[in-house]
Amino acid sequence: MKITLTGDSLFSSRNLNKRIEKNICSFLQESDAVFTNAEFCTPKNQTAPAAGRGYVTAVRENRLDELKKLGFNLVNFANNHTGDFGVQGIMDTIHAAEARDLDSIGLGRSLDEANQPRFLDTESGRVAVVAASATRSEIFLASNGGNGVPARPGLNPLRWEQIYVVPAADFDNLKKINNRLGLSESIDVGTEIERWEPLPADEIYVGSMYQDKIHFKKGKDYQVRTTLNLADAAALIKQVRDAKNRANFTIFSLHTHEGLNENWYADKPADFVREIARQAIDAGADVVIGHGAHFLRGIELYHGKPIFYNLGSFLMEFEAGESIIPPEMYEAYQLPDSSLPFVLHRKRAYNNGKLAGFNSKRIFSAGLALQIDFVDGKAEYRLLPLDLQMDAPDSLKRGIPKIASKDFTAKTIQRMQMLSNSFETKVSFEYKTGKLKLEKINFC
């Protein structure tokens, strides 16, 4: 059985199967199961956007046909753009996927539905996917019905919390600032009236009780500590175990922008990501794939199974196509709400005439298509390194993948090895065959 996995697909143009290099299309289509993350929602014309979303990624539902033509038959929809058009937009996306015989992986009309594994039966075997989103999961999460209240459509969440640990002297200074601003009284009174559980003596909230607040803890050194929502994690692991017993090959998919120290563009993932990835392997997942960051993060070989902390993007087309742009999206970039699409895209792509943002750094052009040949319980891996051409002079080519050159591939693999060192994993790659070999490094 062959399974091909890719990262984020963000696009809105048409006829991709005729415009993407044939060798890439063939690489996808020779597999039984082909996975990507749809970094967008598909609202209907009459569905309004959710409030306060800023940058949205939404396309009309016929763009899902483009993924089908390329060979994708496993599409994840649980990500930080799931609810850009609210609950109705989520239902629109579910209906659009189902109309094309695609499971709306990671989404559901209820939490139970969003949480359950999705299966693909192929001639060579059965593939299962358990999927969740960490990024923005607290905003778009599904719920179950009860007490006369209907279920809420949404995504399968992996919520998490961050705590900032600081030494005693800084902690005491924060308490003084909190007191002088009157914030500690606000939090104390709010906690008493709302009957919330008070924090321990060595922890404080700084900020507004009802808006944004930051959680600090007294410690020996500085640290950004991330912790999993135990209920969400337990629910996910339960489904991984179930999937393992009902499929030949099990994928755990996590949408996560989060990096070390709250940096979405850090090379290392946040600690909670590594924690849940390892738990998924322990529960029976054959591979863990991360997506969302739009660039590659390292690989960890854990108990003989690979964790790809981020596969980068497969498609990252901002400037072409016909994405849906609400007036508020222009306002978020300090543009008149009557602006034209190219004005917004140019502002994001250029700074004083030079490429900026995603277009200025080659790491955002590096993506990987991972092929797994799974036979008799053993897996062999092949990579197709991609170049998304984010810095191409022709803006209509930016974000469309081509096969990476030998030089760009060498730089990509070198970077992957550097990023994987901290996970004690050696990455070996044969350019001619695409064969990927992963080995545990023994530093002793």
N, C-alpha and C positions, 0 to 999 in steps of 0.2 A: 504494500500500500504506500502510495506517495502523497505526502501532504506538503503544500507550499504555504508559507506564512510571510506576510508583509506587514508593514506598519500602517501609517496614516494615509488615507486617500482623501484629499481635499481638492475638488475641481468643480467646474460647472460647464466646460465646453463639451462638444459632441464628437462622435466618430473617433474615439480614442483608439479603438482596435485597428484603425487604418493609419493612425498617426504615430503610434508607439512602435518602436523597432520590432520587427517580426520575431527576432530571437527572444525578446522579452515575453511576447505573447505566447510563443511556443513553450517557454519555460513554465509559464503558468498553466497552460492547457494540457501539459503532459501529466499533471497530477490528478489524483482522485478528489482531493479536497484542497480548496484554495481560499485562504483567509485574508481579509483586510479589515481595517477600522474605518468606517464611514465617518469622517470628521465633519459631519453636517446633519441637519434634519431636513425633512421634505414636507413643509407645510403646504396646504392647499391655498389657492388664491385668496379665499375669504378669511383665512386664519391670521389673526393679528399677532404681532410679536409680543413677547413678555416684556414687562417694564424693567428698566435698569440693566439691560444686557450688554450695552457697549458694542463690542465687535461680535457680530453674529456670523455664523456660517450656515447658510441655508440655500437649497436649490430645489427646483421643481422635481417631482417624483420620477419623471422619465429619465433623470440622470442615473437612476439605479440600473436602467437598461444597459448603460455603458459598462458598469461593473460586471453584469451578467455576460456581455459579449466578450469581455476580457478573460472570462473563465472563473470569476469569483463565485463560489457557492456557499461560503461562510462569511457573513458580514456582521461585524460588531457595530452596534448603534449606541452603546453606553459610554458617553463621554461628556465633556464639559460644554458641548453644544446641543445635547439632547433636548433641552427644554428652552432653546432660544425663542420658540414660538409657543411656549406654555404647554399646558396639559393637552389642549386640542392639537397642537403641533406634534406632540408625542404620539397621539392616536393616529394622526395623519401618516406619520412615519411608519407605524406598525402596519397600517392598512396597505401602504404603498409596498412595503416589503412582502407582505403575505400575498398580494396580488401578483407578485413575480416569483412565487414559490421560494421565497427566502425567509428563513427564520429571522425574526427581529432580535438577534442575540443581545442579551443584556437589558432588553426592555420588556415591559409587560403591562397588561391592564391592571395588574395588582403586584404586590411585592412577591407573592408566591410564584407568580408566572415569570416575573423578571429574574428571579433567583434560580429557577430550575435549569438544569443542563439542556443544551440543544444538541441534537444528534443528526448526523449525516450518514445515511446508509449508502455505501458504494459497492461496486462489484468486488473490491478487494478487502472490504471490512468496514467497520463502523467507527466513526470519529465523533467524539464528544467535545463540546466547548462549554466551560463555565466562565462567565464573564462578569466583570464589575468595573465601576469607575470610582477612583479615589477623588479625582479633581472635580470640585463643585457637586460632589455627591449629596451633600446635605441640602442642596437647593432643589434637585430634580429627582429625589428618591421616590420610589413607588411606595404605596402603603396597602395593607389589607383592609377589607371592610369589617365592620362589626358594630354592635350596639345601634343598629339601624342606620349606620353611616356607610355609604358605598366606598369601594376601594378606589385608590387614586393611581392612575397610570403613571409610570415613571421608570427610572433605571434601577438596576441592582447596585446598592451602595456599598462602598467600603469607606466609612467615615473614620476620621482620625483627629487627633488633637495635638497641638504643639504647646510645649511649656519651655519658657526661657529660663535657664538656670544661670544664676549669677552669684559671685562671692558675697559674703555677709555684709561687707562695707557698702557695696553697691545696692544690695537688697534694702539695707536700712535707709539709704538715700532715697530710693524709690518710695519707700513708705512715707518719708517726710514730704516728698513732692506730692504724693497722693493726698496727704492730710492738708497741705497748704492750699491745694487746688479745690479742696472740698469733695474730692472724688471718693475717698474712703467712706465718708459719711453716706454718700449716695448709694454706694454698694452695700454698706451695712444695713441701711434702712430698707433698701430693696430686697435684700436677702431675707430680712425678718418678715416683711409684709407678704412677700410672695411665697414664703415658707420653703426657700431653697436650702440645700445643705451648705453650711458655711465651709470655707476652706480651712485647712490646717494652719497652725500659727506660722509655719515656715513658707507659706504661699500667699500671694496677693494677686488681685486683679487691678490693673491700671487702665483707666478709661471709663467708658460709660457702661452702666449696668445693662442698659437696654439696646445699645448700639454696638459699637466695636470696643472690645476690651482685650487686653493682653495679659496672659497668665504667666506670672513669675514665680520662681521657687528659689529659696536660699540653698546654695551648694558650695562645693569647694572650688569650682572653676566655672568658666563660661561654657555653656552648651545649649544647643537647640535640640530639645528632646521631643521626639514624636512617638505617640502611642496609638495603637489600634483601638477602634471601637470593638470591644470584645464580642458583642452580640453579632455584629456584621461579620466579623472574622469567623466566628463559629458557624454561622449560617453558610458561608462560602465553603468552608472546609467540609461541612456535611454534604454539600452538593458535589464536591470533587470526589469524595468517597463513593457516593452513589453513581456518578458518571463512570468511575473506574470499573465498577462491577457490571456496567451495562454497555461498555464499548471496548474496542480493541486498542484505541489510542485516545488519550485524554489531554486536552489543551486547557490551561488556565490563562485567561486573558485579563490584563489589568490596564485600564487607561489611567495614566499618571504623568502629569507634568512635574510633579514635586521632586526637587533635588535636595541635596544636602544644604542645611542652614537656610531653608526657605527660598532657595534660588532655583527657579524653574529651569535655568540654563546651566546649572552645575553638572559636571561630568558624572558625579556619583549620585545615585538615587537616595532619597530620604530613607532613614533607618526603618521606618514602618513598612516600606516597600519590600526591602530584603526580608523582613520578618514574615510577611504574608506569603511571599514567594517560596520561602523554605517550607512553610507549613503546607502549602499546596503540593509540593513535591513529596513531603512526608505522607500526605493523604492519598497519593497515587497518581498525581499529574505526571505525564510523560515529558511535558515541556511547559515552561512558563514564558509568556511573551508580554513585554511591556510596549506601550505605544503612547503617543501624546506629546512627547518632548520635541518632536520634529528633528531630532539628531540622535546619533548613536550613543548609547551607554554600554557599559561593559557586559561581559558574559561570565557567569559563574557555573562551574560544574559542581553540582551538589548531589551527593549520593548517586553519582553516575548519570544524573539527568541535568539538562541544560536550562539555565535561566538567562534569557536574553532581556536585559533590563530596559532596552529600547532598541527597536529595529529601525529607527529613523522613519522617513516618509517614503511612500511609493509614488504618490502624486501630491504636489503642493502648488497648485495653480491659483494664484491670487489675481493676476492682472488681466487674464482673458476670460472668456466665458460669460455667463449670465447669472452670477450669484444674486441672491435677493438682498438688497441694501435698504433697510428702513431709514427714514429721515434721522432718527436718533443716532444712527451709526455715524453719519456725517458729523453730527453735533459732538459726539465723543472725541472726534479728532479736530475740534475747533473749526469746522467748516460749515458754511450755510447749508441748511437742510435741502436746498434746491440744487446742490452740487451734482456733478456728473461722476460716474464711476471712475473714470481715468484720473480725476483730480484726487480722489481718496487713495487710489492705488499708487499714484506718483508720490503722494506725501509719505506713504509708508515705505516706498522703495528707494527714495532718494533724499539726500541731505546736501544742500548746496551743490547740486549737480553730480554728486557721487553716490554710488549705490550704498544703501544703508540697511539696517535691520537684518532680516532673514537673507536679503540679497547680497549682503556684504561679506558674509563669512561662509567659507567653503564647507564647513561642517554641516550646514543645513542642506547641502546638495548631496551628501553621502547617505545612501539608503541601502538596505540589504533585502533581497528576496531569499528566504531560507527554504530549501527543499529537504524534507526528511523522508528517507526510504526506510520504511518500517516493515521488517520481515521476521517472523518467528520471534517476536519480542525484542529484537535488536534493531537499533537505529543507526543509519549512516546519514551524514549531513553534507549538503552541497550549498554553496552560496553563489548568488548572482549579484555582484556588486553593481550598484546603480549610481548614475550621476544625474541629479535632477536639474542641473543647469540653472540654478537660481541666479547666477551672475551673467547669464547670456546677454549679449547685446540686443538680441531680438526678444522683446518682452513677451511675445506670444509663445516662446519656447520655454520660458522659465517655469519650473515646476513639473515639466513633462520628462519622464525618465528616459535615459539612454544607457546602454551598457557602458560602464566606467572604463576609461583607458587603463592600460597596464600601470602607468605612473600613478593615477588617482587611486586605483585599487591598492597599490602598494602602500600609499599614504593612509588609506582607510584601514587596512589590516594592521599596520603599525600602530595606529591610534587605538584600534580595538584591543591589541595586546597590552598597550600601556594602561588602558582603562580596566582590563581584566586582571592585571597583576594584583590589585588590592583584593580580588576575590580568589587569589591563589589558583588561577586558571591560565593555562598556556593555550594560545590560539595559533594553529598552523593551517596554512591555506595554500593550495596548489592552483595557480592561475589557469593552467591549461584545462584542468578537469573540473575546477570549482570545488574540489573536495575540501571540507572543513574537518579538522581534527581538534578535539578538545581534550586536554589532559590536566590533571591536578598537579600543581606545583608543590614540591616538598622543600620548604625553606630550611629544614633542619640539617 
